[in-house]
C-alpha cells in the first residue's frame, strides 16, 4: 500500500509520496533516535553550563539541521516564606534593621511582605498574611536566614490564614476532668474529623493545652482556612463539640485520691541534710588549715577568682551557637517580664561572644544594648545609661555612625535619660521640692529629646517615602513621652496618635505595642483633665496587653497603675465639688474636716482606684521587688490613699 505524506506548507506533495509503510516507519525511528541524542546533548550542556544548538528532530538523517541558540540556564534561587503574622516578636521582626542584620550575617535577601491579618477578620483581601520573604543563592544561605528568623521568634506562632476564628470553651474545668482529651478526642479523632469535613486547620490553644498556653486563660480552638464560609462551617461544628464538653464539665464530680505518705517522711531527709552540712564544714576547715588560715575576705576573693576563671574557661569552650541560644533565651525572658533572668542570660551570652569576637564587634554591641534594655526595665536609669553608651561606642568603632543599629541604641540612650528625668519626681514631693530639682529634670529631658531627634533623622532617611515604619513610630512615641512628662499634653497626643497609626498599619490592632501606644494616649488625656476619654483608651490598652501577657506581667501592671491614678484624679474633682456644697447642709456641716474628707472620697471612682492600684502593687512586689521605683511609688500611693477610702 502507498500513503501520501503532505508537508505543513500548503499540503504540497514532496519526494516521499511513493514511500511504503516500512520506509515511513524506518524514517520515524531514525528521527526519534536523533531527537533523543539532541536532548541528551542539551542536558549535558546545561550541566556543564555551555551553549548548544538544538537540531530539528523531524529532519532527515542526511539533511543539514536548522539551529536555534539556547540561553544558558538562570542562576538557581532557594526561596522560603517565614510566617510571622501571629508571632509575639513581630514588633522586632518587622523592623528594617532586623532584615538588614539577617541579610548581612547570612548573605540571603530578606524582605517584609504581606499585611497583618488579625484573627476574626472577615473582609476580602488580595494580600498574603504578614511574612518574611527569604531568597538565598545557595541552600545554606536560605537555611541560615530561616534559622535566624525562627530563633528571634522564639516560640512557634499560630499558623496564619486569610480567614480565622476562635471558639472558646468558656467554662471552668473541674479538677480531674480531662478537657483536652474531651475536645480533641482519642488520638485527635474529633479534631481530625472536623478538619477533614471542612478542609480547615484546627489548633487547641490556651491554658491547659499542649501549645500556645499564653494566648488565652482557658481552652480555645483556633480555626484557619482560605475561605470565610469554610471557617464559619467549622466554627459551628466546633461549637457543637464544645457544648457537649461544657455539659460534661458541669455534671462532673471530682474524685480525690487519698495521698500516700512515706513511713518516715522527714527523719531520713533531715539526717542526710545534717550529714551534708557536717561534711561541708569539715572541708572548709581543712581548706583554711591548708591555706594558712586565710581571712574571710581573702577566702571570698579566692572564690570569686575561681568562679571568674571557670566562667572564662567555659566561655572559650562554648560556641557562638551557644551564645545565640542564650541571647534568644534572654529575649524570651524579657518579653515575659522576667528581667533579672534576661540580664543573666545576656551576660552569659556576652562572655562567649567576647571570647570569640573581641570587644569591638557589632554583634557584641547588640548584646550590650539588650543588657541595657533589661536594666531599663528594672528601673536602673544610671546603670542602663552607661550600658547603652558602651553599645554606642562599639557601634561607632565597628560600623560607624548613621546605621540603623546605631540609631536604635541612641534611642535607648534617650530612654535612659527619660527614666532618670521621671525618677527625679517623687510621690511625696511638694511643688517646692520639685522646683528645687527642676534644673536636673530639664537637663535630662533635653538630653533625651536630643537623642531621639538623632535617631529619628537616621530612621526617616532609611524609611521609604509615605510608608509606615516601625522604628519611626517608636521614636515618635518616645518623643511624645518627653512632651507628656513636661506637661505638653497636646503635642504628646499628636505624637502618640502618629505612632499608633503606623503601628496598626504594620502590626495590627492586637499587638502589645499597639496596646502600649493606647496607654500613652490615655496618659495624655489624663493630663488634659479628660478623664472619661483617658479611661476609654486605658481600657482598650488593658484588653490588648492582658490578652498577650496575662494578668501578672509588669507591663499590664503599669496600665492598672495609670488607671488607678486616673480614677483618683477624676474622683478628687468630684469630691471637691461635694465638699464645697456641704457648708450649709445638716449634719455634714458639723463634721470635722477629716471626716468630711473621708465621706467625700466615697464612691465608685475611689473603689475602682483602690482595685487598680492594689493589683499594680501586688504585681510590682512579686515581679520587680520592693526596691524597684514602680514598687516604691505604688507603696507610697497605697499609704496615701488608704485614709481616703473607708474600709
C-alpha positions in Angstrom: 0.0 0.0 0.0 1.1 3.5 -0.7 0.5 6.6 1.5 0.8 10.3 0.7 2.7 12.5 3.2 2.0 16.2 3.0 4.1 18.9 4.5 2.7 21.8 6.6 3.3 24.3 3.8 0.0 24.3 1.8 -0.3 20.5 1.6 2.2 20.2 -1.3 3.4 16.7 -2.0 7.2 16.0 -1.9 9.7 13.3 -2.7 8.2 10.9 -0.2 4.9 10.4 -2.0 5.8 6.9 -3.1 7.1 5.7 0.2 5.7 2.5 1.6 4.8 1.8 5.2 8.1 0.1 6.1 10.1 3.1 4.8 8.0 5.6 6.7 8.5 3.5 10.0 12.2 3.4 9.4 12.4 7.1 8.9 10.4 7.8 12.0 12.6 5.5 14.1 15.7 7.3 12.9 14.2 10.7 13.7 13.3 9.5 17.2 16.9 8.4 17.8 18.2 11.7 16.5 15.9 13.6 18.8 17.0 11.6 21.9 20.6 12.3 21.0 19.9 16.0 20.7 18.1 16.1 24.1 21.0 14.3 25.8 23.4 16.8 24.3 21.2 19.7 25.6 21.1 18.1 29.2 24.8 17.7 29.2 25.3 21.3 28.1 23.0 22.5 30.9 25.1 20.6 33.4 28.4 22.0 32.1 27.0 25.5 31.7 27.6 25.5 27.9 25.6 26.8 25.0 24.4 24.3 22.4 22.5 24.2 19.1 19.3 22.1 19.0 18.7 20.3 15.7 15.2 19.8 14.4 14.2 16.3 15.3 11.9 15.8 12.3 14.6 16.4 9.7 16.0 13.6 7.7 19.3 12.0 8.6 21.1 13.4 5.6 19.7 17.0 6.0 21.6 19.9 7.4 19.9 20.8 10.7 18.5 24.2 11.3 19.9 25.6 14.6 18.5 27.9 17.3 20.6 29.3 20.1 19.7 28.1 23.6 20.2 30.6 26.5 22.2 29.4 29.5 20.2 28.3 32.5 19.2 31.0 35.0 21.0 31.0 38.4 19.2 28.8 40.9 17.4 30.5 43.8 16.3 29.0 47.1 13.2 30.7 48.5 11.2 30.3 51.7 8.5 32.4 53.3 8.5 32.5 57.1 5.2 33.2 58.7 5.3 36.0 61.4 1.7 37.1 61.3 0.9 35.9 64.9 4.4 36.0 66.3 4.8 37.7 69.7 8.1 39.1 68.4 6.8 40.7 65.2 7.4 44.2 66.6 11.1 43.2 66.2 10.8 41.0 63.1 9.1 43.8 61.1 11.9 46.2 61.6 14.1 47.0 58.6 17.1 46.8 60.8 16.4 43.2 61.6 16.1 42.2 58.0 19.3 44.0 57.2 21.1 42.2 60.0 19.9 38.8 58.9 20.9 39.6 55.3 24.4 40.8 56.3 25.0 37.7 58.5 23.7 35.0 56.1 24.0 36.5 52.6 20.4 35.9 51.8 18.0 38.6 50.8 15.2 39.2 53.4 12.2 41.4 52.8 8.9 42.0 54.6 5.8 41.1 52.6 2.1 40.8 53.1 -0.1 42.6 55.6 -1.1 41.8 59.2 -4.3 39.7 59.3 -6.0 39.6 62.6 -8.0 36.7 63.9 -11.6 37.1 63.1 -11.2 39.3 60.1 -13.9 38.9 57.5 -13.1 41.5 54.8 -11.8 40.2 51.5 -8.2 40.9 50.7 -5.6 40.1 48.0 -2.7 40.5 50.3 -1.0 37.5 51.9 -0.6 37.3 55.6 2.5 39.0 57.1 5.7 37.1 56.4 9.4 37.5 55.7 10.4 36.5 52.2 13.9 34.9 52.1 15.8 34.4 48.9 19.2 32.6 49.0 21.7 32.0 46.3 22.5 28.7 48.0 20.6 26.2 50.1 22.9 27.0 53.1 22.1 30.8 52.8 18.4 30.1 52.8 18.6 27.7 55.8 20.8 30.1 57.8 18.4 33.0 57.3 15.4 30.9 58.1 17.0 29.7 61.3 18.0 33.3 62.3 14.4 34.4 61.9 12.9 31.5 63.8 15.5 32.0 66.6 14.3 35.6 67.0 10.7 34.4 67.0 11.3 32.1 69.9 8.1 30.1 70.3 6.4 28.9 67.0 3.5 31.2 66.3 0.0 30.2 65.4 -0.3 29.4 61.6 -1.7 32.4 59.7 -4.7 32.2 57.4 -6.6 34.8 55.4 -9.7 33.8 57.4 -9.6 32.5 61.0 -11.7 32.4 64.2 -11.5 31.3 67.8 -14.2 29.3 69.7 -13.7 29.4 73.5 -14.7 26.6 75.9 -15.9 29.4 78.2 -16.2 27.5 81.5 -14.1 26.4 84.4 -12.6 22.9 84.1 -13.1 21.0 87.4 -10.2 19.2 89.0 -9.5 15.8 87.5 -11.6 16.4 84.3 -9.5 15.9 81.1 -11.0 18.6 79.0 -8.2 18.4 76.4 -9.0 14.8 75.5 -12.7 15.5 75.5 -12.2 18.2 72.9 -9.6 16.6 70.7 -10.9 13.1 71.1 -9.0 9.8 71.4 -5.9 10.2 69.2 -7.1 13.6 68.0 -10.1 11.9 66.3 -12.7 14.7 66.9 -10.4 17.4 65.6 -9.3 15.4 62.6 -12.9 14.7 61.7 -13.8 18.4 61.7 -10.7 19.2 59.7 -11.4 16.6 57.1 -15.1 17.6 56.8 -14.4 21.3 56.4 -10.9 21.4 54.9 -9.7 23.7 57.7 -6.8 23.7 60.2 -7.7 23.4 63.9 -5.3 24.0 66.8 -6.2 23.7 70.5 -4.6 26.6 72.4 -4.8 28.4 75.7 -4.2 27.4 79.3 -4.1 23.7 79.7 -3.4 23.0 76.0 -0.1 21.5 74.7 0.9 24.6 72.7 0.3 28.4 72.9 -0.8 28.4 76.5 -0.3 32.2 76.8 -2.9 33.0 74.2 -5.9 32.7 76.5 -6.8 32.0 80.1 -8.9 29.0 79.1 -9.1 26.4 76.3 -9.7 27.8 72.8 -10.0 26.1 69.4 -8.3 28.1 66.7 -9.7 27.7 63.2 -8.0 28.7 60.0 -8.7 28.4 56.2 -8.5 30.2 52.9 -12.3 30.8 52.7 -14.6 32.5 55.1 -17.5 30.1 54.5 -15.4 27.2 55.4 -14.3 28.8 58.7 -17.9 29.6 59.6 -18.9 25.9 58.9 -16.1 24.6 61.0 -16.9 27.1 63.9 -20.4 25.7 64.0 -19.2 22.1 64.3 -16.6 23.1 66.9 -19.2 25.0 69.0 -21.4 21.9 69.0 -18.5 19.8 70.2 -17.7 22.4 73.0 -21.3 22.4 74.0 -21.0 18.7 74.8 -17.8 19.3 76.7 -19.4 22.2 78.7 -22.2 19.9 79.8 -19.8 17.3 80.9 -17.8 19.9 82.9 -21.0 21.0 84.8 -22.0 17.4 85.6 -18.5 16.1 86.5 -18.0 15.2 90.2 -14.3 15.4 91.2 -12.7 12.5 92.9 -9.7 12.9 95.1 -7.3 10.1 95.7 -6.0 9.5 99.2 -2.4 10.8 99.4 0.3 8.2 100.1 2.9 9.3 102.6 6.2 7.5 103.3 6.6 5.9 106.7 9.3 8.3 107.7 8.7 11.5 105.7 11.2 13.7 107.5 13.7 11.7 109.5 15.8 10.3 106.7 15.9 13.6 104.8 16.8 15.5 107.9 19.7 13.2 108.8 21.0 13.3 105.3 20.9 17.1 105.3 22.8 17.2 108.6 25.5 14.9 107.3 26.0 17.0 104.2 26.3 20.2 106.3 28.9 18.5 108.6 30.9 17.3 105.5 30.9 20.9 104.1 32.1 22.3 107.4 34.9 19.8 107.6 36.0 20.6 104.1 36.0 24.3 104.8 38.1 23.8 107.9 40.6 21.7 106.1 40.9 24.2 103.3 41.5 27.0 105.8 44.2 25.0 107.6 46.0 24.2 104.3 45.8 27.8 103.2 47.3 29.2 106.4 44.0 30.3 107.9 43.0 33.0 105.4 40.7 35.7 106.4 37.1 35.7 105.4 37.7 38.5 102.8 40.6 36.5 101.3 38.5 33.4 101.1 35.7 35.3 99.4 38.2 36.9 97.0 39.8 33.5 96.1 36.3 32.0 95.5 35.4 34.9 93.2 38.7 34.5 91.3 38.0 30.8 90.8 34.5 31.5 89.6 35.7 34.1 87.2 38.4 31.7 85.8 35.8 28.9 85.4 33.4 31.3 83.7 36.2 32.4 81.3 37.1 28.9 80.5 33.5 27.9 79.9 33.1 30.8 77.5 36.1 29.7 75.5 34.7 26.1 75.3 31.2 27.3 74.3 30.5 28.2 70.6 28.8 31.2 69.0 25.7 29.0 68.5 25.6 28.6 72.3 25.7 32.4 72.6 22.9 32.8 70.1 20.8 30.3 72.2 21.5 32.3 75.3 20.6 35.6 73.6 17.3 34.2 72.4 16.6 32.9 75.9 17.2 36.4 77.2 14.8 37.9 74.7 12.1 35.5 75.6 12.6 36.2 79.3 12.5 39.9 78.6 9.2 39.6 76.8 7.7 37.6 79.7 8.7 40.3 82.2 11.5 38.2 83.8 14.1 41.0 83.6 16.6 39.5 86.0 16.6 36.2 84.2 17.1 38.1 80.9 20.0 40.0 82.3 21.7 36.8 83.4 21.2 35.2 80.0 22.6 38.2 78.2 25.6 38.3 80.5 26.5 34.7 79.7 25.9 35.3 76.0 28.2 38.3 76.1 31.0 36.3 77.8 31.0 33.8 75.0 30.9 36.5 72.2 33.8 38.4 73.8 36.0 35.3 73.8 35.3 34.6 70.1 34.7 38.1 68.5 36.6 40.5 70.7 35.4 43.8 72.2 34.6 45.9 69.1 32.1 43.8 67.1 28.6 44.8 66.1 27.2 41.5 67.5 28.7 42.3 70.9 27.2 45.8 70.7 23.7 44.3 70.1 24.1 42.1 73.2 25.3 45.0 75.4 22.3 47.0 74.1 19.9 44.3 75.2 21.5 44.2 78.6 20.8 47.9 78.8 17.1 47.3 77.9 16.9 44.7 80.8 18.4 47.2 83.2 16.0 49.9 81.9 13.0 47.6 82.7 14.5 47.1 86.2 14.4 50.8 86.8 18.2 51.3 86.9 18.4 54.6 84.9 22.1 55.4 85.5 23.4 51.9 85.0 21.3 51.4 81.8 22.7 54.7 80.5 26.3 53.6 81.0 25.5 50.3 79.3 23.8 51.9 76.3 26.8 54.3 75.9 29.1 51.4 75.7 27.0 49.9 73.0 27.1 53.2 71.1 30.9 53.3 71.4 31.2 49.8 70.0 28.9 50.5 67.0 30.8 53.7 66.2 34.2 51.9 66.3 33.0 48.8 64.3 30.4 50.1 61.8 30.4 53.9 62.3 27.6 56.3 63.0 24.4 56.6 61.0 23.5 52.9 60.8 20.1 51.7 61.8 21.6 49.7 64.7 23.5 52.7 65.9 20.3 54.8 65.8 18.4 52.2 67.8 20.9 52.3 70.6 21.0 56.1 70.5 17.2 56.0 71.0 17.7 53.7 74.0 20.2 56.3 75.4 17.4 58.8 75.2 15.0 56.4 77.1 17.6 56.1 79.9 17.6 59.9 80.2 13.8 59.8 80.2 13.8 57.3 83.0 16.3 59.4 85.0 14.1 62.5 84.5 11.0 60.7 85.6 12.8 59.3 88.7 13.6 62.9 89.9 9.9 63.3 90.8 8.8 61.6 94.0 5.3 60.8 95.0 5.7 62.8 98.3 7.3 65.8 96.6 5.7 69.2 97.1 5.8 71.9 94.5 8.7 73.5 96.3 10.6 70.2 96.3 10.1 69.8 92.6 11.2 73.4 91.8 14.5 72.6 93.6 15.1 69.7 91.2 13.6 71.4 88.0 17.1 72.1 86.6 18.1 68.5 86.9 14.8 67.4 85.4 15.0 69.8 82.4 18.6 68.7 81.7 17.6 65.0 81.5 14.6 65.7 79.3 16.6 67.9 76.9 19.3 65.3 76.5 16.7 62.6 76.0 14.9 64.6 73.3 18.3 65.3 71.6 19.0 61.6 71.4 15.5 60.9 70.0 16.0 63.5 67.2 19.3 62.0 66.2 17.7 58.5 65.9 14.7 59.9 64.1 16.9 61.5 61.4 18.5 58.2 60.6 15.3 56.2 60.6 13.5 58.7 58.4 16.4 58.7 55.9 16.2 55.0 55.6 12.4 54.6 55.5 10.5 54.6 52.3 8.6 57.8 51.5 5.0 57.8 52.7 5.3 54.3 54.1 4.7 53.3 57.7 7.9 52.5 59.5 8.1 50.8 63.0 11.4 52.5 64.0 10.0 55.9 63.2 6.8 55.1 65.1 8.8 54.0 68.2 10.9 57.2 68.2 7.8 59.4 67.8 6.2 57.6 70.8 9.4 58.2 72.9 9.4 61.9 71.9 5.7 62.0 73.0 6.7 60.7 76.4 9.1 63.7 76.9 6.3 66.1 76.0 4.0 64.3 78.4 6.2 64.4 81.4 6.9 68.1 80.6 3.2 68.8 80.7 2.9 69.5 77.0 0.0 67.2 76.5 -1.4 68.3 73.2 2.0 67.8 71.5 2.3 64.5 73.2 -1.1 63.5 71.9 -0.2 64.3 68.3 3.0 62.2 68.5 1.2 59.3 70.2 -1.5 59.2 67.5 1.1 59.3 64.7 2.8 56.4 66.3 -0.4 54.4 66.8 -1.5 54.8 63.2 1.9 53.5 61.9 1.9 50.5 64.4 -1.7 49.5 63.5 -0.7 49.5 59.8 2.3 47.3 60.4 1.3 45.1 63.4 -2.5 45.1 63.6 -4.8 46.0 66.4 -3.9 43.1 68.7 -0.1 43.7 69.0 1.0 44.6 72.6 3.0 47.5 71.2 -0.3 49.0 69.9 -1.8 48.5 73.4 1.1 50.4 74.9 0.5 53.3 72.5 -3.1 53.4 73.5 -2.0 53.5 77.2 0.2 56.6 76.4 -2.7 58.3 74.7 -4.7 57.7 77.9 -1.8 59.4 79.8 -2.1 62.5 77.6 -5.9 62.7 78.0 -5.5 62.3 81.8 -3.0 65.2 81.8 -5.6 67.3 79.9 -8.2 66.5 82.5 -10.4 64.5 80.1 -10.7 61.5 82.4 -13.5 59.6 80.7 -11.7 59.8 77.4 -8.5 58.6 79.1 -10.3 55.7 80.7 -11.6 54.6 77.3 -8.1 54.4 76.0 -6.8 52.7 79.1 -9.5 50.0 78.9 -8.6 49.3 75.3 -4.9 49.1 76.2 -5.6 46.8 79.2 -7.6 44.4 77.0 -4.8 44.2 74.4 -1.8 43.7 76.8 -3.7 41.4 79.1 -4.6 39.2 76.2 -1.0 39.0 75.2 0.9 38.9 78.5 -1.6 37.7 81.1 -2.6 39.5 84.3 0.7 39.1 86.2 3.0 40.9 83.8 4.7 44.2 84.8 3.6 45.9 81.6 0.0 45.0 82.4 0.5 46.3 86.0 1.6 49.7 84.5 -1.7 50.1 82.8 -3.5 49.2 86.1 -1.4 51.8 87.8 -2.3 54.5 85.3 -6.0 53.6 85.5 -5.8 53.9 89.3 -4.3 57.3 89.1 -6.9 58.4 86.6 -9.8 57.3 88.8 -8.2 59.1 91.7 -7.9 62.4 89.7 -11.4 62.0 88.5 -12.7 61.3 92.0 -10.8 64.1 93.5 -12.6 66.6 91.3 -16.0 65.2 92.3 -15.0 65.1 96.0 -14.0 68.8 95.9 -17.4 69.7 94.4 -19.3 67.6 97.0 -17.4 69.2 100.0 -18.0 72.7 98.7 -21.8 72.1 98.7 -21.8 70.9 102.3 -21.1 74.2 104.1 -24.8 74.6 105.0 -26.1 71.0 104.8 -27.1 69.3 108.0 -25.5 67.2 109.5 -22.5 67.3 107.2 -21.6 70.9 108.2 -20.9 69.7 111.7 -18.5 67.0 110.6 -14.8 67.6 111.2 -12.6 68.4 108.2 -11.1 64.9 108.2 -14.5 63.2 108.4 -15.8 65.4 105.6 -12.8 64.4 103.5 -13.3 60.7 104.1 -17.1 60.9 103.3 -16.4 62.9 100.2 -14.0 60.3 98.9 -16.5 57.5 98.9 -18.0 56.3 95.7 -17.4 54.1 92.6 -14.4 56.0 91.3 -12.4 55.5 94.5 -13.4 51.9 94.7 -12.0 51.3 91.2 -8.9 53.4 92.1 -8.2 51.0 95.0 -8.7 47.9 92.9 -6.3 49.0 90.1 -3.6 50.4 92.5 -3.8 47.2 94.6 -3.4 45.0 91.6 -0.4 47.0 90.3 1.2 47.0 93.8 0.9 43.2 94.1 2.5 42.6 90.6 5.3 45.0 91.3 6.2 43.4 94.6 6.0 39.9 93.1 7.8 40.5 89.8 10.1 43.6 90.3 10.8 43.5 94.1 10.3 46.1 96.8 13.2 48.3 95.7 12.1 48.9 92.2 11.0 52.5 91.5 7.5 51.4 90.4 7.0 49.4 93.6 8.2 52.3 95.8 5.7 54.6 94.1 2.9 52.1 94.4 3.7 51.7 98.1 3.6 55.4 98.7 0.3 55.7 96.8 -1.3 52.9 98.7 -0.5 54.5 102.0 -1.5 58.0 100.8 -4.9 56.8 99.6 -5.7 54.4 102.4 -7.1 57.1 104.7 -9.3 58.5 101.9 -11.4 55.4 101.4 -13.5 53.7 104.0 -12.9 50.0 104.8 
